[in-house]
Structures are given as structure tokens and as C-alpha cells.
């Protein structure tokens, strides 16, 4: 990817993230919405924007995603005012569950660590009990 596309990709990511966090007032948008990554076509005709929605139930996650998709035109028109190019890319949004999966992996690792500590304590208690006899 050339430097121009990389710079434009960062701009798209920053503008869309700011729009979602600070300028969309749709009551369906709940939880923490993050732009996890943006893929911009080489000809600037399309931008794939990956979003992560954390802190809500799955049905609310879908409502939040739908609200953001409904605001695509608003965000694209704002983006067109900021970009210094002739073409403003079409915005396509996708749900990215990588952050949610990372949280799940961390939770599993925490559980395993707790089990390991409990097993070590019970083994020590057993040894202490055997030493007293």
C-alpha cells in the first residue's frame, strides 16, 4: 500500500470514529463502538470499515450496527468535506468481533489461573495434613 492510501485510510478511520463517538445522536447506539480497522480500495471507490461493539447484549449490538449503517450517508458527506480528493469512497460497515474474542480468551486464561492457584493450595493443604500425621 502506498503512503497516500495509508494516509487516506488513517483519515477515514479517524473521521468515522469521531462521527460515531461525537456526532451520531441515534438512541439505538449503545455500548463502546470502536473502528478496529479500515481497508481502502486503491482507486478510493470503497472503504471497508470494521466496527467492534462492546458492552451490550447481542440484540443491542445489532441495533447499534443498524443505526450506524443508517447514518452512512451523513458520515460520507462529512468525510467528503474533509478529504482533499475528488472521490469520496462508499462506506461499507462490517462487525468485527476480534475484541470480544480477545476478552473471552482473557477471561478463560483468568479462570485457568484461578484453578491453578486453587489446585496448588489444596495440594499444599494435603501435604501439610500428611506431615502432621
PyMOL commands that set and color helices and strands:
alter all, ss='L'
color gray80, all
select helices_A, chain A and resi 3-23+58-70+72-82+98-132
alter helices_A, ss='H'
color red, helices_A
select strands_A, chain A and resi 32-40+46-54+90-95
alter strands_A, ss='S'
color yellow, strands_A
deselect
rebuild
show_as cartoon
